[in-house]
């Protein structure tokens, strides 16, 4: 067996590939697997349970070699993390097209996926893992902040000051929760089973304190709440045990949610185990029995959330499909609390607003600082953005290549991208910038228990939209595009597309950026206008979209 050697993206303004897009793809693939970035790089696992960047190490090395020889008029095809072909296309075409974890709907179950995975025929791409634009926990911080800030605005008079949030899961993305709640002014108790994850969040300053027990965490949280002090507290334990324990103790938080990897009941969500029991043995010996255990645990977890909601907590699902798993295990009213998108985010989606991220290929933090300053000047009227960028500049630790994220909408992302391109061209930035986004975005995903939950016209499960988004990105000059299945909520529950663009300072880059970063967020406005959202129709009219069926 090959020995594992940690991977780290090259830095600087010299490239080894034939064009900057190929170089960007190579560096971003490597950056996804940087031990500072990935949750379990040795297994090629980036985040989200078992979201991988490449099928296996052999595939990884072949991708790297192929990107290095790829010409400016060729396109590399990736099928579930394996490079399968190089085609002659044209200069404006994407340099890489990726399809990860896609199954024909009738076969789209974890069982079938696992069979194919074991046979070496597939890998799970999650969202940005398989599409090489994951940037560590910082990537999700701002989206998580947007959600908690919106909860503060909607339910608590403007911020989360003087409130306590209870959540679980301090993994790759869940690890953003303590910082996001703190940023929104609140106190959080974060339950996590794995002490290594807790330590990691402490070290990267996403988390403030660890309590020795649940009771201690509650005491500390109440003290902070009374002082209106924003602080994050972790407690080690299983959410399926500690949430019911909260109910027994009679403690009701102001907000309750969860970000364990419940979307993957076999590998992501850990059911409680006796101290002398190794659940890996049960999983290997009797996967069905293991699944029942995991789902029963999730049922108890959801019942506790529903009870806390009944006692007055604002409960929302944080996009991990916990409710569906509990429903399978017999909790009939598992969907008695809403998902975070209909609860807090849909208005932003109507404006094509969503997570816009960029990465400095130079590796120089000064490049990100320069882009921060440029965006502060470009969008002086956006108070939330101003607050976020100033905070992030001071407090967010970089992981891997320096990167930034903020939420921008339709007719904003193209302006930001073109500005970055100018800054590369005139030397204000020392190397090209990679621009991408999460698949969790306004017009790129069909996920009835998450992004498209409770659509106005009932079109939650229509996945023509992410397919159109994938095609539009490819037709509009994206650097690489991906189409995935099962991200966020697991097999059978979602289809989504990812876009990455590169600002290398060239005229061709400007043309690509103008097209793809206008048309990509436009898909969010179009999708929501089509579903009848008034705000999306307004945006479409104001910002000049052409929607023939709506008379706009
Ligand atoms: P991850 O696999 O990196 O982390 C999951 C964490 O949960 C791990 O640290 C694990 O130890 C912990 N855990 C598992 N079972 C537990 C239990 N019973 N009790 C306590 N802790 C437990 O995954 P991630 O990247 O952090 O994502 C977590 C989930 O949140 C995924 O399902 C993802 O799809 C979802 N998610 C949604 C959004 C969103 O914006 N809606 C964003 C991020 C993640």
Boltz pocket constraint, residues with backbone or C-beta under 6 A from the ligand:
constraints:
  - pocket:
      binder: B
      contacts: [[A, 39], [A, 47], [A, 48], [A, 49], [A, 50], [A, 140], [A, 143], [A, 168], [A, 169], [A, 170], [A, 171], [A, 172], [A, 173], [A, 174], [A, 175], [A, 191], [A, 192], [A, 193], [A, 194], [A, 197], [A, 237], [A, 238], [A, 239], [A, 240], [A, 258], [A, 259], [A, 260], [A, 261], [A, 262], [A, 263], [A, 264], [A, 268], [A, 269], [A, 270], [A, 271], [A, 272], [A, 318], [A, 319], [A, 320], [A, 321], [A, 340], [A, 440], [A, 487], [A, 488], [A, 489]]
      max_distance: 6.0
